Amino acid sequence: MRPSSGFGLIEIMVAIVISLLASLAIYQTFSTSEGFRRATLGNAQSSGGIAIMQIQKDLERSGYGIGSKRALNCNVVSKNANYTGFALVPVLITSVTGGSDQITLLYSNSTAGGMPALFGDGTTHSNSDNQLANILLAGEFKTGDLVVAWPDPGKGAQTDCPLFQVTCINADCVGAGTPPSTKDFVLRHDGAAAPLWNSTTVNQPFPAQLPINTTQLFDFGTMVRRTYCVFLTDDTSNPCTNAAGKIDGSLLSMDRSKDSAITASSWKTTSENVIQLKAQYGLDTTGGGDNLASNVNSWTSTTPANLREWQQLIAIRYAVLVRSNYPEKPDRAGNCNANADNAKFKWSGGDFNAPTDAKPSNTKWQCYRYTVHETVVPLRNQLRLNQPDLLS
């Protein structure tokens, strides 16, 4: 028989030492990696970039469809109780002291949004009519489009702007309609076909008589009214209206519901790790030169109060404060030293508010690292309105 063989004591001790050394190396590698992960902003950098670019994309579209600078800030009214009583402006910033700002944008998604339609001569309309007749420059209007009628009152005055829905166009408008078309184009706004927007009897909210010689029609397609805001679980100063159940510290967006009230499901998460949003209007108060964003001579959080001030708006600047994904480990005494208790985070418009502790873990805000992302966006459709033209 062959004698049995195995590991000797020395061999076992050598194997144990090698295993301990390998375990120590693995632990140190993991510890270094974990420290690097906590100390860097990681996905937070991407989150900030996404937040900035998404808002920028919408700001570049904002104001498209507003066909005249004199129509800025008219009060849009409609039969639809969920979609009435808002200002016809490209951007609206809602600021709350001690809270995060909200940005609401308005723009058309119709190919006809860049040119207002006009009325031809020899036509009168009353609010008992069910169509608008003899329209010029309305060839791109489509059935289902939301259209703002702006009865220009002249002399810088502002008035209500009725909002209605097109139910048929031109030759598709079969049957009798009032007033009948004698030439050019027809836009019908029949209440039976679109009861949410148009009346079946008196066409609310049209005035008793449209001033045909000055009224213009702005086609907004499905009309985009989009709001961006930051959701924080315990923020009672400026919460996203009726939002609930979202991740603490996230940028939300919401397209204003046309046939229902705003609910939690109305909000979509645009980017995470965003804990504050700040924004300001850029005004050209001197009317200088080519109206480029470099001509901004007044940055303000105060919403323009009248037509003249809205016409001075040429740019928006905004910034987001972004928090790292993971907190750094506290020291042995349980204190976090990534930020001092009185640390401030700045952007071009001033200081961000002091961050709040992260939820649901209640981790101290001082344990995280932060970064600020900001940019300036010229409002190109607003700049276009400010140029001299024959229709404005």
Kinemage of the C-alpha trace (Angstrom):
@kinemage 1
@onewidth
@group {chain A} dominant
@subgroup {mainchain}
@vectorlist {calphas} color= white
{ca met a 1} P 0.000 0.000 0.000
{ca arg a 2} L 1.111 3.526 -0.760
{ca pro a 3} L 1.391 5.719 2.307
{ca ser a 4} L -1.273 8.526 2.429
{ca ser a 5} L -0.049 12.023 1.674
{ca gly a 6} L -1.408 15.542 2.442
{ca phe a 7} L -0.461 19.115 3.310
{ca gly a 8} L 2.068 19.643 5.978
{ca leu a 9} L 1.811 22.226 8.752
{ca ile a 10} L 4.231 24.598 7.036
{ca glu a 11} L 2.294 24.450 3.767
{ca ile a 12} L -0.980 25.210 5.553
{ca met a 13} L 0.578 28.184 7.364
{ca val a 14} L 1.953 29.574 4.093
{ca ala a 15} L -1.482 29.235 2.448
{ca ile a 16} L -3.130 31.044 5.375
{ca val a 17} L -0.637 33.922 5.129
{ca ile a 18} L -1.211 34.255 1.372
{ca ser a 19} L -4.990 34.230 1.905
{ca leu a 20} L -4.740 36.940 4.565
{ca leu a 21} L -2.592 39.105 2.316
{ca ala a 22} L -5.040 38.655 -0.579
{ca ser a 23} L -8.013 39.514 1.675
{ca leu a 24} L -6.226 42.620 2.912
{ca ala a 25} L -5.531 43.755 -0.662
{ca ile a 26} L -9.155 43.166 -1.669
{ca tyr a 27} L -10.430 45.081 1.376
{ca gln a 28} L -8.141 48.042 0.703
{ca thr a 29} L -9.200 48.094 -2.948
{ca phe a 30} L -12.861 48.045 -1.943
{ca ser a 31} L -12.304 50.727 0.705
{ca thr a 32} L -10.525 52.970 -1.791
{ca ser a 33} L -13.242 52.413 -4.385
{ca glu a 34} L -16.000 53.106 -1.867
{ca gly a 35} L -14.284 56.282 -0.708
{ca phe a 36} L -13.866 57.447 -4.294
{ca arg a 37} L -17.515 56.645 -5.024
{ca arg a 38} L -18.694 58.689 -2.071
{ca ala a 39} L -16.272 61.557 -2.640
{ca thr a 40} L -17.149 62.062 -6.302
{ca leu a 41} L -20.397 63.364 -7.708
{ca gly a 42} L -20.778 60.395 -10.052
{ca asn a 43} L -24.231 60.300 -11.584
{ca ala a 44} L -25.030 63.673 -10.030
{ca gln a 45} L -22.966 65.372 -12.751
{ca ser a 46} L -25.066 63.639 -15.388
{ca ser a 47} L -28.268 64.535 -13.535
{ca gly a 48} L -27.349 68.213 -13.498
{ca gly a 49} L -26.494 68.184 -17.186
{ca ile a 50} L -29.763 66.458 -18.079
{ca ala a 51} L -31.758 68.960 -16.001
{ca ile a 52} L -30.099 71.953 -17.661
{ca met a 53} L -30.420 70.618 -21.201
{ca gln a 54} L -34.038 69.518 -20.847
{ca ile a 55} L -35.161 72.933 -19.620
{ca gln a 56} L -33.026 74.639 -22.263
{ca lys a 57} L -34.663 72.633 -25.040
{ca asp a 58} L -38.102 73.840 -23.964
{ca leu a 59} L -36.982 77.425 -23.371
{ca glu a 60} L -35.733 77.584 -26.951
{ca arg a 61} L -39.260 76.671 -28.119
{ca ser a 62} L -41.106 78.904 -25.670
{ca gly a 63} L -43.197 81.676 -27.153
{ca tyr a 64} L -43.532 79.983 -30.531
{ca gly a 65} L -47.081 80.627 -31.698
{ca ile a 66} L -47.473 84.066 -30.116
{ca gly a 67} L -47.902 86.012 -33.320
{ca ser a 68} L -47.593 89.600 -32.125
{ca lys a 69} L -45.597 91.335 -29.424
{ca arg a 70} L -48.671 93.406 -28.607
{ca ala a 71} L -50.513 90.206 -27.646
{ca leu a 72} L -48.047 89.393 -24.862
{ca asn a 73} L -49.721 88.995 -21.464
{ca cys a 74} L -53.274 88.934 -22.812
{ca asn a 75} L -55.541 86.834 -20.597
{ca val a 76} L -56.333 83.522 -22.346
{ca val a 77} L -59.913 82.469 -21.594
{ca ser a 78} L -61.866 79.419 -22.714
{ca lys a 79} L -64.981 77.414 -21.903
{ca asn a 80} L -62.719 74.672 -20.491
{ca ala a 81} L -62.539 75.272 -16.742
{ca asn a 82} L -59.225 73.363 -16.566
{ca tyr a 83} L -57.603 75.510 -19.221
{ca thr a 84} L -58.509 79.148 -18.791
{ca gly a 85} L -57.307 82.317 -17.129
{ca phe a 86} L -53.581 82.156 -17.925
{ca ala a 87} L -51.301 84.758 -19.461
{ca leu a 88} L -50.147 84.491 -23.064
{ca val a 89} L -46.428 84.724 -22.259
{ca pro a 90} L -43.476 82.519 -23.272
{ca val a 91} L -42.134 81.855 -19.768
{ca leu a 92} L -43.460 82.327 -16.271
{ca ile a 93} L -41.180 81.998 -13.238
{ca thr a 94} L -42.875 81.338 -9.909
{ca ser a 95} L -40.552 82.320 -7.064
{ca val a 96} L -41.107 81.571 -3.381
{ca thr a 97} L -38.877 83.022 -0.687
{ca gly a 98} L -36.959 80.192 0.919
{ca gly a 99} L -38.186 77.693 -1.670
{ca ser a 100} L -37.317 76.417 -5.114
{ca asp a 101} L -38.489 78.222 -8.245
{ca gln a 102} L -40.871 76.837 -10.856
{ca ile a 103} L -40.577 77.495 -14.591
{ca thr a 104} L -43.672 77.271 -16.796
{ca leu a 105} L -43.310 77.444 -20.579
{ca leu a 106} L -45.877 77.963 -23.325
{ca tyr a 107} L -45.440 77.180 -26.999
{ca ser a 108} L -47.159 75.917 -30.144
{ca asn a 109} L -46.345 72.569 -31.721
{ca ser a 110} L -48.120 73.409 -34.979
{ca thr a 111} L -46.365 74.159 -38.249
{ca ala a 112} L -48.725 77.137 -38.488
{ca gly a 113} L -47.506 78.622 -35.218
{ca gly a 114} L -45.078 81.047 -36.790
{ca met a 115} L -47.620 83.114 -38.728
{ca pro a 116} L -50.890 84.623 -37.458
{ca ala a 117} L -53.994 84.265 -39.621
{ca leu a 118} L -55.974 87.368 -40.514
{ca phe a 119} L -59.540 88.136 -41.583
{ca gly a 120} L -60.429 89.183 -45.081
{ca asp a 121} L -62.620 92.182 -45.816
{ca gly a 122} L -66.377 92.202 -45.830
{ca thr a 123} L -67.017 89.725 -42.995
{ca thr a 124} L -68.635 90.199 -39.600
{ca his a 125} L -68.797 87.734 -36.722
{ca ser a 126} L -70.838 87.525 -33.544
{ca asn a 127} L -70.497 85.192 -30.578
{ca ser a 128} L -73.503 83.181 -31.751
{ca asp a 129} L -71.596 82.050 -34.871
{ca asn a 130} L -70.147 78.562 -35.143
{ca gln a 131} L -67.351 79.289 -37.608
{ca leu a 132} L -64.922 81.988 -38.658
{ca ala a 133} L -65.059 82.775 -42.362
{ca asn a 134} L -62.854 84.425 -44.971
{ca ile a 135} L -59.561 83.723 -43.170
{ca leu a 136} L -56.207 84.568 -44.732
{ca leu a 137} L -52.943 82.641 -44.072
{ca ala a 138} L -54.724 79.699 -42.425
{ca gly a 139} L -53.759 76.988 -44.895
{ca glu a 140} L -51.728 75.047 -42.267
{ca phe a 141} L -54.438 75.049 -39.600
{ca lys a 142} L -55.647 71.529 -38.752
{ca thr a 143} L -58.799 70.022 -37.263
{ca gly a 144} L -58.268 69.667 -33.520
{ca asp a 145} L -55.864 72.614 -33.236
{ca leu a 146} L -56.253 75.004 -30.324
{ca val a 147} L -56.375 78.580 -31.589
{ca val a 148} L -56.117 81.850 -29.691
{ca ala a 149} L -58.131 84.743 -31.118
{ca trp a 150} L -56.495 88.054 -30.273
{ca pro a 151} L -58.817 91.035 -30.776
{ca asp a 152} L -56.098 93.686 -30.781
{ca pro a 153} L -57.456 96.642 -28.783
{ca gly a 154} L -54.591 98.899 -29.929
{ca lys a 155} L -52.605 101.592 -28.090
{ca gly a 156} L -50.796 99.090 -25.850
{ca ala a 157} L -54.010 98.003 -24.155
{ca gln a 158} L -54.517 94.388 -23.115
{ca thr a 159} L -57.643 92.289 -23.301
{ca asp a 160} L -58.977 88.743 -23.046
{ca cys a 161} L -57.888 86.310 -25.756
{ca pro a 162} L -60.517 83.630 -26.483
{ca leu a 163} L -59.220 80.073 -26.926
{ca phe a 164} L -61.200 77.650 -29.087
{ca gln a 165} L -60.705 74.339 -30.900
{ca val a 166} L -60.968 73.926 -34.681
{ca thr a 167} L -63.549 71.259 -35.536
{ca cys a 168} L -63.202 71.392 -39.337
{ca ile a 169} L -61.463 73.437 -42.004
{ca asn a 170} L -62.528 74.765 -45.368
{ca ala a 171} L -64.127 72.129 -47.640
{ca asp a 172} L -64.377 69.639 -44.742
{ca cys a 173} L -66.945 71.896 -43.082
{ca val a 174} L -70.023 70.328 -44.644
{ca gly a 175} L -73.480 71.621 -43.888
{ca ala a 176} L -74.548 75.134 -43.104
{ca gly a 177} L -72.235 77.253 -41.005
{ca thr a 178} L -72.488 80.824 -39.850
{ca pro a 179} L -71.336 83.115 -41.143
{ca pro a 180} L -71.066 81.546 -44.620
{ca ser a 181} L -67.786 81.890 -46.443
{ca thr a 182} L -67.766 84.002 -49.581
{ca lys a 183} L -64.060 83.575 -50.277
{ca asp a 184} L -60.810 82.317 -48.799
{ca phe a 185} L -60.815 79.953 -45.776
{ca val a 186} L -63.234 78.667 -43.101
{ca leu a 187} L -62.419 77.562 -39.537
{ca arg a 188} L -65.381 76.026 -37.735
{ca his a 189} L -65.565 75.915 -33.925
{ca asp a 190} L -68.663 73.802 -33.413
{ca gly a 191} L -69.652 73.126 -29.822
{ca ala a 192} L -71.308 69.804 -30.675
{ca ala a 193} L -68.035 68.468 -32.114
{ca ala a 194} L -65.789 69.891 -29.368
{ca pro a 195} L -67.927 70.578 -26.266
{ca leu a 196} L -64.891 70.827 -23.968
{ca trp a 197} L -63.714 73.975 -25.739
{ca asn a 198} L -66.612 75.401 -27.736
{ca ser a 199} L -70.158 76.253 -26.762
{ca thr a 200} L -73.180 74.707 -28.411
{ca thr a 201} L -75.162 77.938 -28.048
{ca val a 202} L -73.319 81.184 -27.402
{ca asn a 203} L -69.655 80.710 -28.248
{ca gln a 204} L -68.059 81.444 -24.923
{ca pro a 205} L -65.779 83.184 -24.298
{ca phe a 206} L -65.931 85.159 -27.547
{ca pro a 207} L -66.925 88.815 -27.141
{ca ala a 208} L -70.275 89.865 -28.534
{ca gln a 209} L -68.515 91.180 -31.631
{ca leu a 210} L -64.998 90.452 -32.877
{ca pro a 211} L -63.180 93.484 -34.301
{ca ile a 212} L -62.462 91.793 -37.624
{ca asn a 213} L -60.163 94.519 -38.897
{ca thr a 214} L -57.686 93.944 -36.066
{ca thr a 215} L -58.257 90.365 -34.816
{ca gln a 216} L -55.488 87.801 -35.415
{ca leu a 217} L -55.625 84.017 -34.942
{ca phe a 218} L -52.652 82.180 -33.401
{ca asp a 219} L -52.506 78.414 -34.026
{ca phe a 220} L -51.042 76.502 -31.060
{ca gly a 221} L -51.688 72.944 -32.220
{ca thr a 222} L -52.222 70.905 -29.034
{ca met a 223} L -50.660 73.792 -27.048
{ca val a 224} L -47.804 72.898 -24.695
{ca arg a 225} L -47.927 74.385 -21.197
{ca arg a 226} L -45.083 72.661 -19.323
{ca thr a 227} L -43.955 73.255 -15.751
{ca tyr a 228} L -40.628 72.302 -14.188
{ca cys a 229} L -40.225 72.150 -10.431
{ca val a 230} L -38.123 70.400 -7.782
{ca phe a 231} L -39.789 67.881 -5.505
{ca leu a 232} L -38.575 67.611 -1.911
{ca thr a 233} L -40.485 65.340 0.432
{ca asp a 234} L -40.813 67.851 3.290
{ca asp a 235} L -40.894 71.094 1.275
{ca thr a 236} L -44.080 72.967 2.143
{ca ser a 237} L -42.927 76.346 0.780
{ca asn a 238} L -43.236 75.586 -2.911
{ca pro a 239} L -44.332 71.991 -3.566
{ca cys a 240} L -45.075 70.697 -7.043
{ca thr a 241} L -48.868 70.927 -7.099
{ca asn a 242} L -50.416 67.627 -5.972
{ca ala a 243} L -47.192 65.689 -6.614
{ca ala a 244} L -46.620 62.819 -4.218
{ca gly a 245} L -44.596 59.648 -3.979
{ca lys a 246} L -41.693 60.940 -6.069
{ca ile a 247} L -38.029 60.538 -5.152
{ca asp a 248} L -36.798 63.165 -2.712
{ca gly a 249} L -34.635 65.622 -4.621
{ca ser a 250} L -35.841 65.239 -8.193
{ca leu a 251} L -36.685 67.611 -11.028
{ca leu a 252} L -40.242 66.998 -12.198
{ca ser a 253} L -42.048 68.163 -15.315
{ca met a 254} L -45.771 68.327 -16.007
{ca asp a 255} L -47.797 69.172 -19.109
{ca arg a 256} L -50.912 70.964 -17.913
{ca ser a 257} L -53.852 68.606 -18.145
{ca lys a 258} L -56.555 69.810 -20.546
{ca asp a 259} L -59.456 67.642 -19.422
{ca ser a 260} L -58.720 66.940 -15.754
{ca ala a 261} L -57.215 68.378 -12.597
{ca ile a 262} L -53.503 68.018 -11.793
{ca thr a 263} L -52.720 64.789 -9.935
{ca ala a 264} L -49.566 62.938 -8.904
{ca ser a 265} L -49.673 60.990 -12.173
{ca ser a 266} L -49.459 64.269 -14.107
{ca trp a 267} L -45.812 64.654 -13.034
{ca lys a 268} L -42.864 62.908 -14.675
{ca thr a 269} L -39.354 62.638 -13.257
{ca thr a 270} L -36.917 64.496 -15.516
{ca ser a 271} L -33.759 64.087 -13.438
{ca glu a 272} L -32.804 62.890 -9.950
{ca asn a 273} L -30.425 64.388 -7.360
{ca val a 274} L -31.673 67.929 -8.126
{ca ile a 275} L -32.590 69.683 -4.889
{ca gln a 276} L -33.091 73.310 -5.974
{ca leu a 277} L -33.972 75.304 -9.082
{ca lys a 278} L -33.438 79.042 -9.413
{ca ala a 279} L -34.356 81.242 -12.388
{ca gln a 280} L -34.457 84.902 -13.428
{ca tyr a 281} L -35.842 86.998 -16.283
{ca gly a 282} L -33.342 88.843 -18.482
{ca leu a 283} L -34.669 92.231 -19.648
{ca asp a 284} L -33.385 94.625 -22.267
{ca thr a 285} L -34.672 97.833 -20.692
{ca thr a 286} L -32.892 100.155 -23.117
{ca gly a 287} L -34.064 98.505 -26.347
{ca gly a 288} L -30.529 98.406 -27.619
{ca gly a 289} L -29.435 97.256 -31.018
{ca asp a 290} L -30.153 93.748 -32.214
{ca asn a 291} L -31.918 92.509 -29.074
{ca leu a 292} L -29.444 89.690 -28.453
{ca ala a 293} L -29.135 88.114 -25.028
{ca ser a 294} L -25.828 89.958 -24.507
{ca asn a 295} L -27.928 93.136 -24.298
{ca val a 296} L -29.588 92.057 -21.044
{ca asn a 297} L -29.091 94.910 -18.608
{ca ser a 298} L -31.455 93.769 -15.873
{ca trp a 299} L -31.789 90.328 -14.281
{ca thr a 300} L -34.770 89.962 -11.992
{ca ser a 301} L -36.918 87.380 -10.237
{ca thr a 302} L -39.902 89.731 -10.416
{ca thr a 303} L -42.433 88.782 -13.072
{ca pro a 304} L -43.025 91.550 -15.661
{ca ala a 305} L -46.111 93.505 -14.665
{ca asn a 306} L -47.299 94.935 -17.981
{ca leu a 307} L -47.025 94.699 -21.753
{ca arg a 308} L -43.995 96.965 -21.973
{ca glu a 309} L -42.003 94.876 -19.509
{ca trp a 310} L -42.937 91.620 -21.262
{ca gln a 311} L -41.694 93.090 -24.522
{ca gln a 312} L -38.328 93.729 -22.818
{ca leu a 313} L -37.871 90.035 -21.978
{ca ile a 314} L -35.149 88.491 -24.162
{ca ala a 315} L -33.497 85.743 -22.073
{ca ile a 316} L -33.788 83.455 -19.066
{ca arg a 317} L -30.978 82.351 -16.804
{ca tyr a 318} L -31.410 79.455 -14.427
{ca ala a 319} L -29.399 77.088 -12.260
{ca val a 320} L -29.838 73.792 -10.454
{ca leu a 321} L -28.174 72.647 -7.242
{ca val a 322} L -27.308 68.957 -7.503
{ca arg a 323} L -26.512 66.556 -4.670
{ca ser a 324} L -24.179 63.568 -4.928
{ca asn a 325} L -25.711 60.113 -4.961
{ca tyr a 326} L -24.089 58.899 -1.759
{ca pro a 327} L -23.102 60.606 1.481
{ca glu a 328} L -19.556 60.488 2.776
{ca lys a 329} L -18.990 58.508 5.943
{ca pro a 330} L -19.013 60.559 9.149
{ca asp a 331} L -15.964 60.627 11.368
{ca arg a 332} L -15.668 58.617 14.574
{ca ala a 333} L -17.538 61.312 16.467
{ca gly a 334} L -20.454 60.980 14.021
{ca asn a 335} L -19.847 64.335 12.306
{ca cys a 336} L -19.871 64.923 8.557
{ca asn a 337} L -17.184 67.244 7.256
{ca ala a 338} L -17.904 67.342 3.509
{ca asn a 339} L -19.515 70.772 4.080
{ca ala a 340} L -19.454 73.258 6.925
{ca asp a 341} L -22.728 73.938 8.703
{ca asn a 342} L -22.829 77.450 7.207
{ca ala a 343} L -21.713 76.488 3.695
{ca lys a 344} L -23.371 78.467 0.881
{ca phe a 345} L -23.789 77.493 -2.748
{ca lys a 346} L -23.821 80.319 -5.261
{ca trp a 347} L -24.982 80.968 -8.787
{ca ser a 348} L -24.991 84.117 -10.918
{ca gly a 349} L -28.312 85.221 -9.434
{ca gly a 350} L -27.213 84.916 -5.795
{ca asp a 351} L -27.220 82.145 -3.204
{ca phe a 352} L -29.153 78.921 -3.116
{ca asn a 353} L -31.096 78.249 0.062
{ca ala a 354} L -29.465 76.027 2.675
{ca pro a 355} L -30.072 72.386 1.658
{ca thr a 356} L -32.334 70.149 3.713
{ca asp a 357} L -31.446 66.708 5.016
{ca ala a 358} L -31.935 63.839 2.571
{ca lys a 359} L -35.059 61.731 2.905
{ca pro a 360} L -36.082 59.094 3.810
{ca ser a 361} L -32.795 58.355 5.588
{ca asn a 362} L -32.640 61.802 7.284
{ca thr a 363} L -28.939 61.920 6.403
{ca lys a 364} L -27.470 65.328 7.241
{ca trp a 365} L -27.074 67.540 4.203
{ca gln a 366} L -23.482 68.310 5.264
{ca cys a 367} L -22.523 64.692 4.450
{ca tyr a 368} L -23.047 65.188 0.696
{ca arg a 369} L -21.063 66.912 -1.994
{ca tyr a 370} L -22.845 69.429 -4.246
{ca thr a 371} L -22.375 70.997 -7.635
{ca val a 372} L -24.067 73.929 -9.403
{ca his a 373} L -25.080 73.859 -13.077
{ca glu a 374} L -26.329 77.020 -14.766
{ca thr a 375} L -26.816 78.600 -18.168
{ca val a 376} L -28.392 81.528 -20.035
{ca val a 377} L -30.912 80.840 -22.809
{ca pro a 378} L -31.875 83.577 -25.309
{ca leu a 379} L -35.604 83.423 -26.063
{ca arg a 380} L -35.343 83.287 -29.829
{ca asn a 381} L -39.090 83.515 -30.472
{ca gln a 382} L -39.284 86.526 -28.172
{ca leu a 383} L -36.344 88.077 -30.006
{ca arg a 384} L -38.170 87.551 -33.286
{ca leu a 385} L -41.252 89.302 -31.913
{ca asn a 386} L -39.133 92.282 -30.931
{ca gln a 387} L -38.025 92.861 -34.499
{ca pro a 388} L -40.090 95.311 -36.592
{ca asp a 389} L -42.644 93.598 -38.809
{ca leu a 390} L -45.787 94.461 -40.713
{ca leu a 391} L -48.144 92.348 -38.578
{ca ser a 392} L -47.162 93.700 -35.181
